[in-house]
Amino acid sequence: MIESYVSRVEEACGSAKTKDYTVILKFNNREEAIKKVLERSTVLREVRGMAAKASYDGKEFTVFMNGRIVFKSLKDRGELNSMLENLLK
């Protein structure tokens, strides 16, 4: 499921115990993916047409309408994949 929507994942700097990830969505499916993610999460703040800060399962992330999602303070890549599977199903 993830492969249908995700082009690549980049690991960003994080603290010693957690990691930050930037998920780049595939251009052709980004609108559908963004819609699914926002429907399954709780939107905390939104700048219309630009970005939305959301929360899912106690973790906050930022969804940019250009097709990037930034996840902060995750334990590892496994936690990221699990969240993406749940958000994009």
N, CA, C and O atoms as a GROMACS GRO file, in nm:
protein
  356
    1MET      N    1   0.082  -0.120   0.000
    1MET     CA    2   0.000   0.000   0.000
    1MET      C    3   0.086   0.126   0.000
    1MET      O    4   0.059   0.220  -0.074
    2ILE      N    5   0.189   0.127   0.083
    2ILE     CA    6   0.274   0.246   0.093
    2ILE      C    7   0.337   0.279  -0.042
    2ILE      O    8   0.347   0.396  -0.080
    3GLU      N    9   0.380   0.176  -0.115
    3GLU     CA   10   0.448   0.198  -0.243
    3GLU      C   11   0.362   0.272  -0.345
    3GLU      O   12   0.415   0.336  -0.436
    4SER      N   13   0.231   0.262  -0.331
    4SER     CA   14   0.140   0.330  -0.424
    4SER      C   15   0.143   0.481  -0.409
    4SER      O   16   0.115   0.555  -0.503
    5TYR      N   17   0.177   0.526  -0.289
    5TYR     CA   18   0.171   0.669  -0.260
    5TYR      C   19   0.305   0.735  -0.230
    5TYR      O   20   0.321   0.855  -0.253
    6VAL      N   21   0.401   0.659  -0.180
    6VAL     CA   22   0.526   0.717  -0.134
    6VAL      C   23   0.636   0.702  -0.239
    6VAL      O   24   0.664   0.592  -0.285
    7SER      N   25   0.697   0.815  -0.275
    7SER     CA   26   0.808   0.814  -0.368
    7SER      C   27   0.937   0.777  -0.297
    7SER      O   28   1.011   0.689  -0.341
    8ARG      N   29   0.964   0.846  -0.184
    8ARG     CA   30   1.083   0.815  -0.105
    8ARG      C   31   1.069   0.871   0.036
    8ARG      O   32   0.982   0.954   0.063
    9VAL      N   33   1.155   0.823   0.124
    9VAL     CA   34   1.158   0.867   0.263
    9VAL      C   35   1.299   0.913   0.295
    9VAL      O   36   1.396   0.842   0.269
   10GLU      N   37   1.310   1.032   0.352
   10GLU     CA   38   1.440   1.085   0.391
   10GLU      C   39   1.445   1.097   0.543
   10GLU      O   40   1.351   1.146   0.605
   11GLU      N   41   1.555   1.052   0.600
   11GLU     CA   42   1.573   1.064   0.745
   11GLU      C   43   1.636   1.199   0.774
   11GLU      O   44   1.738   1.236   0.715
   12ALA      N   45   1.573   1.273   0.864
   12ALA     CA   46   1.623   1.405   0.902
   12ALA      C   47   1.689   1.397   1.039
   12ALA      O   48   1.683   1.293   1.106
   13CYS      N   49   1.749   1.504   1.080
   13CYS     CA   50   1.811   1.509   1.213
   13CYS      C   51   1.703   1.496   1.320
   13CYS      O   52   1.591   1.545   1.303
   14GLY      N   53   1.736   1.432   1.426
   14GLY     CA   54   1.645   1.417   1.540
   14GLY      C   55   1.728   1.411   1.666
   14GLY      O   56   1.850   1.426   1.660
   15SER      N   57   1.665   1.390   1.777
   15SER     CA   58   1.740   1.379   1.902
   15SER      C   59   1.808   1.242   1.908
   15SER      O   60   1.795   1.162   1.815
   16ALA      N   61   1.879   1.216   2.015
   16ALA     CA   62   1.953   1.090   2.028
   16ALA      C   63   1.861   0.969   2.031
   16ALA      O   64   1.898   0.863   1.980
   17LYS      N   65   1.743   0.981   2.089
   17LYS     CA   66   1.653   0.867   2.106
   17LYS      C   67   1.546   0.857   1.998
   17LYS      O   68   1.488   0.750   1.978
   18THR      N   69   1.518   0.967   1.928
   18THR     CA   70   1.412   0.966   1.827
   18THR      C   71   1.466   1.017   1.694
   18THR      O   72   1.574   1.075   1.686
   19LYS      N   73   1.387   0.993   1.589
   19LYS     CA   74   1.426   1.035   1.456
   19LYS      C   75   1.313   1.112   1.390
   19LYS      O   76   1.195   1.091   1.420
   20ASP      N   77   1.350   1.199   1.299
   20ASP     CA   78   1.252   1.273   1.219
   20ASP      C   79   1.263   1.222   1.075
   20ASP      O   80   1.372   1.189   1.028
   21TYR      N   81   1.149   1.216   1.008
   21TYR     CA   82   1.145   1.165   0.870
   21TYR      C   83   1.066   1.259   0.782
   21TYR      O   84   0.966   1.318   0.825
   22THR      N   85   1.110   1.274   0.658
   22THR     CA   86   1.035   1.347   0.557
   22THR      C   87   0.991   1.246   0.452
   22THR      O   88   1.073   1.178   0.390
   23VAL      N   89   0.860   1.237   0.432
   23VAL     CA   90   0.803   1.146   0.334
   23VAL      C   91   0.764   1.228   0.212
   23VAL      O   92   0.688   1.324   0.223
   24ILE      N   93   0.814   1.189   0.096
   24ILE     CA   94   0.779   1.257  -0.029
   24ILE      C   95   0.680   1.168  -0.104
   24ILE      O   96   0.710   1.053  -0.136
   25LEU      N   97   0.563   1.222  -0.130
   25LEU     CA   98   0.457   1.147  -0.196
   25LEU      C   99   0.476   1.149  -0.347
   25LEU      O  100   0.534   1.243  -0.402
   26LYS      N  101   0.426   1.045  -0.415
   26LYS     CA  102   0.431   1.041  -0.560
   26LYS      C  103   0.340   1.150  -0.615
   26LYS      O  104   0.229   1.170  -0.565
   27PHE      N  105   0.387   1.219  -0.717
   27PHE     CA  106   0.315   1.334  -0.772
   27PHE      C  107   0.175   1.296  -0.819
   27PHE      O  108   0.079   1.368  -0.791
   28ASN      N  109   0.161   1.184  -0.888
   28ASN     CA  110   0.031   1.145  -0.945
   28ASN      C  111  -0.074   1.110  -0.841
   28ASN      O  112  -0.193   1.122  -0.867
   29ASN      N  113  -0.030   1.066  -0.722
   29ASN     CA  114  -0.124   1.022  -0.619
   29ASN      C  115  -0.124   1.111  -0.496
   29ASN      O  116  -0.186   1.076  -0.395
   30ARG      N  117  -0.056   1.223  -0.501
   30ARG     CA  118  -0.039   1.302  -0.378
   30ARG      C  119  -0.170   1.357  -0.324
   30ARG      O  120  -0.190   1.358  -0.202
   31GLU      N  121  -0.259   1.402  -0.408
   31GLU     CA  122  -0.385   1.460  -0.359
   31GLU      C  123  -0.469   1.354  -0.288
   31GLU      O  124  -0.528   1.381  -0.183
   32GLU      N  125  -0.475   1.235  -0.345
   32GLU     CA  126  -0.549   1.126  -0.282
   32GLU      C  127  -0.484   1.087  -0.148
   32GLU      O  128  -0.553   1.063  -0.050
   33ALA      N  129  -0.351   1.080  -0.145
   33ALA     CA  130  -0.279   1.044  -0.023
   33ALA      C  131  -0.300   1.149   0.086
   33ALA      O  132  -0.324   1.115   0.201
   34ILE      N  133  -0.290   1.276   0.050
   34ILE     CA  134  -0.309   1.384   0.147
   34ILE      C  135  -0.451   1.378   0.204
   34ILE      O  136  -0.471   1.395   0.324
   35LYS      N  137  -0.548   1.355   0.118
   35LYS     CA  138  -0.687   1.346   0.162
   35LYS      C  139  -0.704   1.232   0.262
   35LYS      O  140  -0.769   1.249   0.366
   36LYS      N  141  -0.648   1.115   0.233
   36LYS     CA  142  -0.657   1.000   0.323
   36LYS      C  143  -0.592   1.030   0.458
   36LYS      O  144  -0.649   1.001   0.563
   37VAL      N  145  -0.473   1.087   0.454
   37VAL     CA  146  -0.400   1.117   0.578
   37VAL      C  147  -0.478   1.214   0.665
   37VAL      O  148  -0.491   1.192   0.786
   38LEU      N  149  -0.531   1.320   0.606
   38LEU     CA  150  -0.604   1.420   0.684
   38LEU      C  151  -0.738   1.366   0.734
   38LEU      O  152  -0.784   1.407   0.841
   39GLU      N  153  -0.802   1.275   0.660
   39GLU     CA  154  -0.927   1.216   0.706
   39GLU      C  155  -0.907   1.126   0.827
   39GLU      O  156  -0.994   1.118   0.914
   40ARG      N  157  -0.794   1.057   0.833
   40ARG     CA  158  -0.769   0.961   0.940
   40ARG      C  159  -0.697   1.020   1.060
   40ARG      O  160  -0.676   0.952   1.160
   41SER      N  161  -0.660   1.145   1.051
   41SER     CA  162  -0.589   1.209   1.162
   41SER      C  163  -0.672   1.325   1.216
   41SER      O  164  -0.775   1.362   1.160
   42THR      N  165  -0.624   1.382   1.325
   42THR     CA  166  -0.688   1.500   1.384
   42THR      C  167  -0.608   1.622   1.343
   42THR      O  168  -0.490   1.632   1.375
   43VAL      N  169  -0.671   1.714   1.272
   43VAL     CA  170  -0.602   1.836   1.228
   43VAL      C  171  -0.597   1.933   1.345
   43VAL      O  172  -0.701   1.971   1.400
   44LEU      N  173  -0.476   1.973   1.382
   44LEU     CA  174  -0.457   2.064   1.495
   44LEU      C  175  -0.457   2.210   1.450
   44LEU      O  176  -0.520   2.295   1.512
   45ARG      N  177  -0.387   2.237   1.341
   45ARG     CA  178  -0.381   2.372   1.282
   45ARG      C  179  -0.368   2.358   1.132
   45ARG      O  180  -0.318   2.258   1.081
   46GLU      N  181  -0.416   2.461   1.062
   46GLU     CA  182  -0.411   2.453   0.916
   46GLU      C  183  -0.389   2.592   0.857
   46GLU      O  184  -0.450   2.690   0.899
   47VAL      N  185  -0.302   2.597   0.758
   47VAL     CA  186  -0.286   2.715   0.675
   47VAL      C  187  -0.340   2.672   0.539
   47VAL      O  188  -0.274   2.599   0.465
   48ARG      N  189  -0.459   2.718   0.507
   48ARG     CA  190  -0.532   2.673   0.388
   48ARG      C  191  -0.444   2.675   0.263
   48ARG      O  192  -0.381   2.776   0.230
   49GLY      N  193  -0.441   2.561   0.195
   49GLY     CA  194  -0.369   2.551   0.069
   49GLY      C  195  -0.219   2.535   0.082
   49GLY      O  196  -0.150   2.519  -0.018
   50MET      N  197  -0.167   2.538   0.205
   50MET     CA  198  -0.021   2.528   0.222
   50MET      C  199   0.018   2.407   0.306
   50MET      O  200   0.093   2.321   0.261
   51ALA      N  201  -0.033   2.401   0.430
   51ALA     CA  202   0.009   2.296   0.522
   51ALA      C  203  -0.094   2.275   0.631
   51ALA      O  204  -0.179   2.360   0.658
   52ALA      N  205  -0.085   2.157   0.693
   52ALA     CA  206  -0.171   2.126   0.807
   52ALA      C  207  -0.088   2.050   0.909
   52ALA      O  208  -0.014   1.957   0.875
   53LYS      N  209  -0.099   2.090   1.034
   53LYS     CA  210  -0.035   2.018   1.144
   53LYS      C  211  -0.141   1.924   1.198
   53LYS      O  212  -0.252   1.966   1.233
   54ALA      N  213  -0.107   1.795   1.204
   54ALA     CA  214  -0.205   1.695   1.244
   54ALA      C  215  -0.146   1.600   1.346
   54ALA      O  216  -0.025   1.600   1.372
   55SER      N  217  -0.233   1.518   1.404
   55SER     CA  218  -0.193   1.421   1.504
   55SER      C  219  -0.261   1.288   1.475
   55SER      O  220  -0.378   1.284   1.436
   56TYR      N  221  -0.187   1.180   1.495
   56TYR     CA  222  -0.242   1.046   1.479
   56TYR      C  223  -0.173   0.955   1.578
   56TYR      O  224  -0.050   0.948   1.582
   57ASP      N  225  -0.250   0.886   1.658
   57ASP     CA  226  -0.196   0.791   1.756
   57ASP      C  227  -0.093   0.856   1.849
   57ASP      O  228   0.008   0.795   1.884
   58GLY      N  229  -0.120   0.981   1.887
   58GLY     CA  230  -0.033   1.052   1.980
   58GLY      C  231   0.092   1.113   1.919
   58GLY      O  232   0.174   1.170   1.991
   59LYS      N  233   0.110   1.101   1.788
   59LYS     CA  234   0.226   1.157   1.720
   59LYS      C  235   0.184   1.272   1.630
   59LYS      O  236   0.085   1.261   1.557
   60GLU      N  237   0.258   1.383   1.636
   60GLU     CA  238   0.228   1.498   1.551
   60GLU      C  239   0.313   1.495   1.425
   60GLU      O  240   0.427   1.449   1.426
   61PHE      N  241   0.256   1.546   1.318
   61PHE     CA  242   0.327   1.557   1.191
   61PHE      C  243   0.269   1.673   1.112
   61PHE      O  244   0.160   1.722   1.142
   62THR      N  245   0.343   1.717   1.011
   62THR     CA  246   0.299   1.827   0.926
   62THR      C  247   0.283   1.778   0.784
   62THR      O  248   0.373   1.715   0.728
   63VAL      N  249   0.167   1.806   0.726
   63VAL     CA  250   0.138   1.768   0.588
   63VAL      C  251   0.144   1.894   0.503
   63VAL      O  252   0.069   1.990   0.525
   64PHE      N  253   0.233   1.894   0.405
   64PHE     CA  254   0.245   2.006   0.313
   64PHE      C  255   0.171   1.970   0.184
   64PHE      O  256   0.183   1.858   0.136
   65MET      N  257   0.096   2.063   0.130
   65MET     CA  258   0.013   2.035   0.014
   65MET      C  259   0.094   2.010  -0.113
   65MET      O  260   0.038   1.968  -0.214
   66ASN      N  261   0.225   2.035  -0.108
   66ASN     CA  262   0.310   2.005  -0.224
   66ASN      C  263   0.353   1.859  -0.228
   66ASN      O  264   0.426   1.817  -0.318
   67GLY      N  265   0.307   1.780  -0.127
   67GLY     CA  266   0.334   1.638  -0.130
   67GLY      C  267   0.440   1.589  -0.034
   67GLY      O  268   0.496   1.481  -0.053
   68ARG      N  269   0.470   1.666   0.069
   68ARG     CA  270   0.566   1.625   0.171
   68ARG      C  271   0.494   1.612   0.305
   68ARG      O  272   0.404   1.689   0.338
   69ILE      N  273   0.536   1.512   0.382
   69ILE     CA  274   0.485   1.494   0.518
   69ILE      C  275   0.607   1.480   0.609
   69ILE      O  276   0.694   1.396   0.585
   70VAL      N  277   0.613   1.562   0.712
   70VAL     CA  278   0.726   1.559   0.805
   70VAL      C  279   0.678   1.501   0.938
   70VAL      O  280   0.591   1.556   1.005
   71PHE      N  281   0.736   1.387   0.974
   71PHE     CA  282   0.707   1.319   1.100
   71PHE      C  283   0.820   1.348   1.197
   71PHE      O  284   0.937   1.335   1.162
   72LYS      N  285   0.786   1.386   1.319
   72LYS     CA  286   0.887   1.419   1.421
   72LYS      C  287   0.881   1.318   1.535
   72LYS      O  288   0.775   1.265   1.568
   73SER      N  289   0.996   1.293   1.593
   73SER     CA  290   1.010   1.215   1.717
   73SER      C  291   0.954   1.073   1.708
   73SER      O  292   0.877   1.030   1.794
   74LEU      N  293   0.992   1.002   1.603
   74LEU     CA  294   0.954   0.861   1.592
   74LEU      C  295   1.072   0.775   1.636
   74LEU      O  296   1.188   0.814   1.626
   75LYS      N  297   1.039   0.655   1.687
   75LYS     CA  298   1.143   0.565   1.737
   75LYS      C  299   1.234   0.514   1.626
   75LYS      O  300   1.356   0.516   1.638
   76ASP      N  301   1.171   0.468   1.518
   76ASP     CA  302   1.250   0.410   1.409
   76ASP      C  303   1.166   0.404   1.281
   76ASP      O  304   1.051   0.448   1.278
   77ARG      N  305   1.225   0.349   1.177
   77ARG     CA  306   1.159   0.338   1.047
   77ARG      C  307   1.036   0.246   1.054
   77ARG      O  308   0.939   0.266   0.981
   78GLY      N  309   1.041   0.147   1.141
   78GLY     CA  310   0.928   0.057   1.159
   78GLY      C  311   0.804   0.129   1.208
   78GLY      O  312   0.694   0.103   1.161
   79GLU      N  313   0.823   0.221   1.303
   79GLU     CA  314   0.710   0.300   1.353
   79GLU      C  315   0.654   0.388   1.242
   79GLU      O  316   0.533   0.404   1.230
   80LEU      N  317   0.742   0.446   1.161
   80LEU     CA  318   0.698   0.528   1.048
   80LEU      C  319   0.617   0.444   0.949
   80LEU      O  320   0.509   0.486   0.908
   81ASN      N  321   0.668   0.327   0.912
   81ASN     CA  322   0.596   0.242   0.817
   81ASN      C  323   0.459   0.200   0.870
   81ASN      O  324   0.362   0.194   0.794
   82SER      N  325   0.451   0.171   0.999
   82SER     CA  326   0.325   0.133   1.061
   82SER      C  327   0.225   0.248   1.054
   82SER      O  328   0.108   0.227   1.021
   83MET      N  329   0.271   0.369   1.086
   83MET     CA  330   0.182   0.487   1.077
   83MET      C  331   0.136   0.510   0.935
   83MET      O  332   0.019   0.537   0.912
   84LEU      N  333   0.228   0.500   0.839
   84LEU     CA  334   0.191   0.522   0.699
   84LEU      C  335   0.091   0.418   0.651
   84LEU      O  336  -0.003   0.452   0.580
   85GLU      N  337   0.110   0.293   0.690
   85GLU     CA  338   0.015   0.188   0.651
   85GLU      C  339  -0.125   0.222   0.702
   85GLU      O  340  -0.223   0.209   0.629
   86ASN      N  341  -0.135   0.265   0.828
   86ASN     CA  342  -0.265   0.298   0.887
   86ASN      C  343  -0.325   0.423   0.825
   86ASN      O  344  -0.447   0.429   0.804
   87LEU      N  345  -0.244   0.523   0.796
   87LEU     CA  346  -0.295   0.648   0.742
   87LEU      C  347  -0.335   0.637   0.595
   87LEU      O  348  -0.427   0.706   0.550
   88LEU      N  349  -0.268   0.551   0.520
   88LEU     CA  350  -0.290   0.544   0.376
   88LEU      C  351  -0.379   0.426   0.332
   88LEU      O  352  -0.399   0.406   0.212
   89LYS      N  353  -0.431   0.348   0.427
   89LYS     CA  354  -0.514   0.233   0.385
   89LYS      C  355  -0.650   0.274   0.337
   89LYS      O  356  -0.730   0.188   0.299
   0.00000   0.00000   0.00000
